[in-house]
Amino acid sequence: MKIALIGYGKMGKTIEQIAIQRGHQIVSIIDINNAEDIYSEAFKSADAAIEFTTPATAFNNYMKCFEVGVPVVSGTTGWLDRIGEIKEKCEKEGKTFFYASNFSIGVNIFFAMNKYLAKTLEVVESMVKEPLFPEKELHTILDTNIQQYLVNTSKVDFLAHRGLLQTLYGAQHPCGQIVVEEDYHAITPEVLRSFYDRHYHSGNCSIFLSGKVTEDTIRRVTDTFGTPFGQYQQKAIKLEFSFNAVAEKRIFIEREDALQSAVKLGCTTITRQNPDFLKLRVLMTLFGGYFGSRLMSNIREEKGYTYGISAGIMFYPDSGLLGISTETDNEYVEPLIQEVYHEIDKLHQELVPMEELTMVRNYMLGEMCRSYESAFSLSDAWIFIATSGLDDLYFSRSLQAVNEVTPQEIQELAQRYLCKETLKEVIAGKKLS
């Protein structure tokens, strides 16, 4: 089998080694330094491409593979907000794409290593308890991150998102403080060692086991990590920061060479702990959280202003950020924003038809089932519960909220939380004429 690799970090090199051992041929390797080679004849000759990069680059890589006619196996996570566009490509244009929730070739290798659990734990124990921070390897990682940062800062979507955070939180709030290239250069082995000594210890460590867990597995893990390790320190004092949103309704970030403008609308909102959150999530899905949403149907399908538009809630310490995100041609910025506000007005003024709400329910229930279909996704789910300060009934309540929310509640939630008057507008791109 002829295989092309997109991403040549640790995982890409591991895949290469395994593929060659099994008699496959690596015909092309695409990395940050030769991204244009995805259009080469060598790449096009591949039977399939295996993609392991970053959430910021994965979707564009998939689109390029579709363009040159190469099937894709995705090992990257964090891009599922655009899964609807992928599905449309596959359904309408006959493209081939494979992924699974929390799919990772590297992770799945560990299934074959169950019989080597003891040896595996020895390696993990050494990594956790006796880490090394070699300067040469650190420089390699930093160089890669700096290059990715420089790539990101050339993208209007990145600039608009960063601008929205600064607009809503203010420059003094941690969420409003932006990373600059100099910050990467300040990271040294000594800095990492200091961070490790403060935060890596048995006092704040939890272990989650899922899958085919036997008594022997539990015993071995307990023997390895069941005794205190690290420099245990008291929990850090939680700091409080006030939000200092800018007064302006609209913020413009100019990038003269931009081919399109990125549009971000947003406001701070409730957290997951709020009783309204689970039903608010249904509203946001209906509004702009999946391919059949109102924003997609109106602004993409009917108006043709954009290829994709999404809405949802992102979470930061002690706050949520309700955001609407898209990219569009410069000439469509104003009418696009007005259509977003038009859809908000409709949610305020009209009850959602039960047929539409049923479609949203079915979509959300399907996604929830798929999200917990593997041993790794189950462990991730419970890690999420533990780290977010939620209780064990959170998932049950999520199902209940999706099944029980009514059109009247959707309208009330829209009137309470989805208000055009509170949304800040951040636009990054060419100067608006």
C-alpha positions as CSV (number, residue, x, y, z in Angstrom):
1,M,0.0,0.0,0.0
2,K,1.3,3.5,-0.9
3,I,0.9,5.9,2.1
4,A,1.4,9.6,2.3
5,L,2.1,11.2,5.7
6,I,0.9,14.6,6.7
7,G,2.8,15.7,9.8
8,Y,6.2,14.3,10.6
9,G,6.5,14.7,14.4
10,K,6.9,11.9,16.8
11,M,3.6,10.3,15.8
12,G,4.3,10.6,12.1
13,K,7.7,9.0,12.5
14,T,6.2,6.2,14.5
15,I,3.6,5.5,11.8
16,E,6.3,5.5,9.2
17,Q,8.3,2.9,11.1
18,I,5.3,0.6,11.6
19,A,4.2,1.0,8.0
20,I,7.6,0.1,6.6
21,Q,7.9,-2.9,8.9
22,R,4.5,-4.2,7.6
23,G,5.6,-3.9,4.0
24,H,3.9,-0.6,3.0
25,Q,5.6,2.2,1.0
26,I,5.8,5.8,2.2
27,V,5.6,7.8,-1.0
28,S,5.4,11.3,0.4
29,I,5.9,13.1,3.7
30,I,4.4,16.5,4.2
31,D,5.5,18.8,7.0
32,I,5.5,22.5,7.8
33,N,8.5,23.0,5.6
34,N,7.1,21.5,2.4
35,A,3.4,22.0,2.6
36,E,3.1,22.7,-1.1
37,D,4.3,19.1,-1.9
38,I,0.7,18.0,-1.2
39,Y,0.1,18.9,-4.8
40,S,3.0,16.8,-6.1
41,E,2.7,13.7,-8.2
42,A,4.3,11.6,-5.5
43,F,1.6,12.6,-3.0
44,K,-1.2,12.1,-5.6
45,S,0.1,8.5,-6.1
46,A,-0.8,7.5,-2.5
47,D,-3.6,5.1,-1.8
48,A,-4.3,7.0,1.4
49,A,-2.9,9.9,3.5
50,I,-2.5,9.6,7.2
51,E,-2.9,13.0,8.8
52,F,-1.4,13.8,12.3
53,T,-1.0,17.6,12.7
54,T,-2.8,20.2,14.8
55,P,-6.4,21.3,15.1
56,A,-5.5,24.6,13.4
57,T,-4.2,23.0,10.3
58,A,-6.0,19.6,10.0
59,F,-9.2,20.8,8.2
60,N,-7.2,22.6,5.4
61,N,-5.1,19.5,5.0
62,Y,-8.2,17.4,4.5
63,M,-9.6,19.8,1.9
64,K,-6.3,19.6,0.0
65,C,-6.4,15.8,0.0
66,F,-9.9,15.9,-1.3
67,E,-8.7,18.4,-4.0
68,V,-6.0,16.0,-5.3
69,G,-8.1,12.9,-4.9
70,V,-6.4,11.1,-2.0
71,P,-8.4,9.4,0.7
72,V,-7.7,10.6,4.3
73,V,-7.2,8.8,7.6
74,S,-7.4,11.5,10.4
75,G,-5.5,11.1,13.6
76,T,-5.9,14.7,14.7
77,T,-8.5,15.8,17.2
78,G,-9.9,19.2,18.0
79,W,-11.4,20.1,14.6
80,L,-14.9,18.5,14.9
81,D,-16.7,21.9,14.8
82,R,-16.2,21.5,11.0
83,I,-17.2,17.9,10.6
84,G,-20.4,19.0,8.8
85,E,-18.3,20.4,5.9
86,I,-16.3,17.1,5.7
87,K,-19.5,15.1,5.6
88,E,-20.9,17.3,2.8
89,K,-17.8,16.8,0.7
90,C,-17.9,13.0,1.2
91,E,-21.7,12.8,0.4
92,K,-21.8,15.2,-2.5
93,E,-18.4,14.6,-4.1
94,G,-17.7,11.0,-3.2
95,K,-14.6,11.8,-1.1
96,T,-13.2,9.2,1.3
97,F,-12.5,10.1,4.9
98,F,-12.0,8.1,8.1
99,Y,-11.9,9.3,11.6
100,A,-13.2,8.3,15.0
101,S,-13.7,10.1,18.3
102,N,-10.4,10.4,20.0
103,F,-8.9,8.3,17.3
104,S,-5.1,8.1,17.6
105,I,-2.9,5.5,16.0
106,G,-0.4,6.1,18.7
107,V,-3.0,5.4,21.4
108,N,-4.4,2.4,19.7
109,I,-0.9,0.9,19.6
110,F,-1.3,0.6,23.3
111,F,-4.0,-2.0,22.9
112,A,-1.4,-4.3,21.6
113,M,0.8,-3.5,24.5
114,N,-1.5,-4.8,27.2
115,K,0.6,-7.9,27.6
116,Y,3.6,-5.6,28.1
117,L,1.9,-3.6,30.8
118,A,4.6,-4.0,33.4
119,K,7.3,-2.7,31.0
120,T,5.1,0.1,29.8
121,L,4.4,1.2,33.3
122,E,8.1,1.3,34.0
123,V,8.6,3.8,31.2
124,V,5.6,5.9,32.2
125,E,6.8,5.9,35.8
126,S,10.2,7.2,34.7
127,M,8.6,9.9,32.6
128,V,6.3,11.1,35.4
129,K,8.7,10.8,38.4
130,E,12.1,11.3,36.8
131,P,11.6,13.6,33.7
132,L,14.5,15.0,31.8
133,F,14.4,18.3,30.0
134,P,17.3,18.1,27.5
135,E,18.1,21.4,25.9
136,K,18.5,20.1,22.4
137,E,15.1,18.5,22.3
138,L,13.5,21.5,23.9
139,H,15.0,23.8,21.2
140,T,13.5,21.5,18.5
141,I,10.1,21.6,20.1
142,L,10.3,25.4,20.6
143,D,11.3,26.0,17.0
144,T,8.3,23.9,15.8
145,N,6.0,25.9,18.1
146,I,7.4,29.2,17.0
147,Q,7.0,28.3,13.4
148,Q,3.4,27.3,14.0
149,Y,2.8,30.6,15.9
150,L,4.2,32.6,13.0
151,V,1.9,30.7,10.7
152,N,-1.1,31.4,13.0
153,T,-0.4,35.1,13.2
154,S,-0.7,35.3,9.4
155,K,-4.3,34.0,9.6
156,V,-7.2,36.4,10.1
157,D,-9.2,33.8,12.0
158,F,-6.4,33.6,14.6
159,L,-6.1,37.4,14.8
160,A,-9.8,37.8,15.2
161,H,-10.1,35.2,18.0
162,R,-7.2,36.8,19.9
163,G,-8.8,40.2,19.4
164,L,-12.1,39.0,20.7
165,L,-10.5,37.7,23.9
166,Q,-8.8,41.0,24.5
167,T,-12.0,42.9,23.7
168,L,-14.1,40.9,26.2
169,Y,-11.6,40.3,29.0
170,G,-9.2,43.2,28.8
171,A,-5.4,43.2,28.7
172,Q,-5.0,42.7,32.4
173,H,-7.1,39.5,32.5
174,P,-5.2,36.2,31.8
175,C,-7.6,35.4,29.0
176,G,-6.9,38.8,27.4
177,Q,-3.1,38.4,27.5
178,I,-1.7,37.2,24.2
179,V,1.3,35.1,23.6
180,V,4.2,36.7,21.6
181,E,7.2,35.1,20.1
182,E,9.5,36.3,22.9
183,D,7.5,34.1,25.3
184,Y,8.7,31.0,23.6
185,H,12.3,32.1,23.9
186,A,11.8,32.5,27.7
187,I,11.2,28.8,28.1
188,T,14.3,27.0,29.3
189,P,15.0,23.6,30.9
190,E,15.2,25.4,34.3
191,V,11.7,27.0,33.8
192,L,10.3,23.5,32.9
193,R,12.0,21.9,35.9
194,S,10.6,24.6,38.2
195,F,7.1,24.1,36.8
196,Y,7.5,20.3,37.2
197,D,8.6,20.7,40.9
198,R,5.6,22.9,41.7
199,H,2.9,20.9,40.0
200,Y,3.8,17.3,39.3
201,H,3.3,15.3,42.5
202,S,1.0,12.6,43.9
203,G,-1.0,15.3,45.8
204,N,-2.7,16.5,42.6
205,C,-2.5,13.4,40.5
206,S,-5.4,11.1,39.6
207,I,-5.3,8.0,37.5
208,F,-8.2,6.8,35.3
209,L,-8.4,3.3,33.9
210,S,-10.9,2.2,31.2
211,G,-11.3,-0.7,28.9
212,K,-10.4,-4.2,29.8
213,V,-9.3,-3.5,33.3
214,T,-8.4,-6.5,35.4
215,E,-7.4,-6.9,39.0
216,D,-3.9,-7.4,37.8
217,T,-4.0,-4.1,35.9
218,I,-5.2,-2.3,39.1
219,R,-2.6,-3.9,41.2
220,R,0.2,-3.0,38.9
221,V,-0.9,0.6,38.5
222,T,-1.3,0.9,42.3
223,D,2.1,-0.6,42.9
224,T,3.7,1.9,40.5
225,F,1.9,5.1,41.5
226,G,0.2,4.3,44.9
227,T,3.0,5.7,47.0
228,P,3.7,9.5,47.4
229,F,6.0,11.0,44.9
230,G,7.2,14.5,44.0
231,Q,7.5,17.6,46.1
232,Y,4.0,17.8,47.4
233,Q,2.9,21.4,48.0
234,Q,-0.3,23.0,49.1
235,K,-2.8,23.9,46.5
236,A,-2.2,27.3,44.9
237,I,-4.4,30.1,46.0
238,K,-7.1,30.8,43.4
239,L,-6.7,34.3,42.1
240,E,-9.6,36.5,41.1
241,F,-9.5,38.7,38.0
242,S,-12.2,41.2,36.8
243,F,-13.4,41.5,33.3
244,N,-12.6,44.8,31.6
245,A,-14.3,44.7,28.3
246,V,-13.7,47.6,25.9
247,A,-16.5,50.0,25.4
248,E,-16.5,49.8,21.6
249,K,-19.1,47.6,19.8
250,R,-16.8,46.9,16.9
251,I,-13.0,46.2,16.8
252,F,-11.2,46.1,13.5
253,I,-7.8,44.4,13.0
254,E,-6.2,45.3,9.7
255,R,-4.3,42.8,7.6
256,E,-3.9,44.2,4.2
257,D,-2.8,41.0,2.5
258,A,-5.8,39.0,3.7
259,L,-7.8,37.2,1.1
260,Q,-10.9,37.2,3.3
261,S,-12.1,38.8,6.5
262,A,-12.6,36.8,9.7
263,V,-15.7,37.8,11.7
264,K,-16.0,37.0,15.4
265,L,-19.0,38.0,17.4
266,G,-19.0,37.2,21.1
267,C,-19.9,38.0,24.7
268,T,-19.1,36.5,28.1
269,T,-21.8,34.1,29.4
270,I,-22.6,31.4,32.0
271,T,-20.4,28.5,32.9
272,R,-21.2,24.7,32.9
273,Q,-22.2,24.9,36.5
274,N,-25.2,27.2,35.8
275,P,-28.5,25.3,35.7
276,D,-29.4,26.9,32.4
277,F,-26.2,25.6,30.6
278,L,-27.3,22.2,29.4
279,K,-30.5,23.5,27.7
280,L,-28.6,26.6,26.4
281,R,-26.3,24.1,24.6
282,V,-29.3,22.9,22.7
283,L,-30.1,26.5,21.7
284,M,-26.6,27.1,20.5
285,T,-26.5,23.8,18.5
286,L,-29.8,24.8,16.8
287,F,-28.5,28.3,16.2
288,G,-25.0,27.5,14.8
289,G,-23.7,24.3,16.2
290,Y,-24.0,21.8,13.3
291,F,-24.3,21.6,9.6
292,G,-28.1,22.0,9.5
293,S,-28.1,25.0,11.9
294,R,-30.0,28.2,11.2
295,L,-26.8,30.1,10.6
296,M,-25.5,27.6,8.1
297,S,-28.9,27.3,6.3
298,N,-29.3,31.0,6.0
299,I,-25.8,32.5,5.6
300,R,-24.1,29.6,3.7
301,E,-26.9,27.8,1.8
302,E,-29.3,30.6,1.0
303,K,-27.1,33.7,0.9
304,G,-23.7,32.2,-0.1
305,Y,-21.8,34.6,2.1
306,T,-19.5,32.0,3.5
307,Y,-18.4,28.4,3.3
308,G,-19.0,27.8,6.9
309,I,-20.2,29.6,10.1
310,S,-20.5,28.2,13.6
311,A,-21.7,29.3,17.0
312,G,-21.0,27.8,20.4
313,I,-19.7,28.3,23.9
314,M,-16.0,28.1,24.9
315,F,-15.0,27.9,28.5
316,Y,-12.3,29.7,30.4
317,P,-11.7,29.7,34.2
318,D,-14.8,31.1,35.9
319,S,-16.4,32.2,32.6
320,G,-18.0,31.1,29.3
321,L,-17.6,32.8,26.0
322,L,-20.5,32.7,23.6
323,G,-19.0,33.1,20.2
324,I,-20.0,33.2,16.5
325,S,-17.3,32.6,14.0
326,T,-16.9,32.7,10.2
327,E,-14.8,34.0,7.3
328,T,-16.2,35.8,4.3
329,D,-15.3,38.1,1.4
330,N,-14.8,41.6,2.4
331,E,-17.9,42.8,0.6
332,Y,-20.1,40.4,2.6
333,V,-19.0,41.4,6.1
334,E,-21.8,43.9,6.8
335,P,-24.7,41.9,5.3
336,L,-23.5,38.7,7.0
337,I,-23.5,40.3,10.4
338,Q,-27.0,41.6,9.8
339,E,-28.2,38.1,8.9
340,V,-26.8,36.8,12.2
341,Y,-28.7,39.5,14.0
342,H,-31.8,38.6,12.0
343,E,-31.6,35.0,13.1
344,I,-31.2,36.1,16.7
345,D,-34.4,38.3,16.4
346,K,-36.3,35.3,15.0
347,L,-35.3,33.2,18.0
348,H,-36.5,36.0,20.3
349,Q,-39.8,36.5,18.5
350,E,-40.9,33.0,17.3
351,L,-41.1,29.6,18.8
352,V,-38.9,26.9,17.2
353,P,-41.0,24.4,15.3
354,M,-41.0,21.0,17.0
355,E,-39.8,19.3,13.8
356,E,-36.7,21.4,13.8
357,L,-36.1,20.8,17.6
358,T,-36.5,17.1,17.0
359,M,-33.8,17.1,14.3
360,V,-31.4,19.0,16.7
361,R,-32.2,16.5,19.5
362,N,-31.4,13.6,17.3
363,Y,-28.1,15.1,16.1
364,M,-27.0,15.9,19.7
365,L,-27.9,12.5,21.0
366,G,-26.0,10.8,18.2
367,E,-23.0,12.9,18.8
368,M,-23.1,12.2,22.6
369,C,-23.3,8.5,21.9
370,R,-20.4,8.6,19.5
371,S,-18.3,10.7,22.0
372,Y,-18.3,7.8,24.5
373,E,-17.9,4.8,22.3
374,S,-14.4,3.8,23.1
375,A,-12.4,3.1,26.3
376,F,-10.3,6.2,25.7
377,S,-13.2,8.5,25.1
378,L,-14.8,7.2,28.3
379,S,-11.7,7.9,30.3
380,D,-11.5,11.3,28.7
381,A,-15.1,12.0,29.7
382,W,-14.5,11.2,33.3
383,I,-11.3,13.3,33.3
384,F,-13.4,16.1,32.0
385,I,-15.8,15.7,34.9
386,A,-13.0,15.7,37.5
387,T,-11.1,18.7,36.1
388,S,-14.2,20.8,35.4
389,G,-15.6,20.5,38.9
390,L,-18.8,18.7,37.8
391,D,-20.7,15.9,39.5
392,D,-21.1,12.3,38.4
393,L,-24.7,12.9,37.1
394,Y,-23.5,15.5,34.6
395,F,-23.9,13.2,31.6
396,S,-27.3,11.9,32.7
397,R,-28.5,15.5,33.1
398,S,-27.1,16.3,29.6
399,L,-29.3,13.6,28.1
400,Q,-32.3,14.7,30.1
401,A,-31.8,18.4,29.0
402,V,-31.7,17.5,25.3
403,N,-34.7,15.2,25.6
404,E,-36.9,17.6,27.7
405,V,-36.1,21.2,26.4
406,T,-39.2,22.8,24.9
407,P,-39.6,25.5,22.2
408,Q,-40.7,27.9,24.9
409,E,-37.5,27.3,26.9
410,I,-35.4,27.8,23.7
411,Q,-37.1,31.2,23.2
412,E,-36.6,32.2,26.8
413,L,-32.9,31.2,26.8
414,A,-32.4,33.1,23.5
415,Q,-33.9,36.2,25.1
416,R,-31.8,35.8,28.2
417,Y,-28.3,34.9,26.8
418,L,-28.3,35.4,23.0
419,C,-28.7,39.1,22.6
420,K,-27.3,41.1,19.7
421,E,-26.9,44.2,22.0
422,T,-24.3,42.4,24.1
423,L,-22.3,40.9,21.3
424,K,-18.9,42.5,20.5
425,E,-17.9,42.5,16.8
426,V,-14.3,41.7,15.9
427,I,-13.3,41.8,12.3
428,A,-9.8,40.9,11.0
429,G,-8.9,41.5,7.3
430,K,-8.6,44.2,4.7
431,K,-9.8,47.6,5.7
432,L,-13.5,47.9,5.2
433,S,-14.4,50.4,2.5
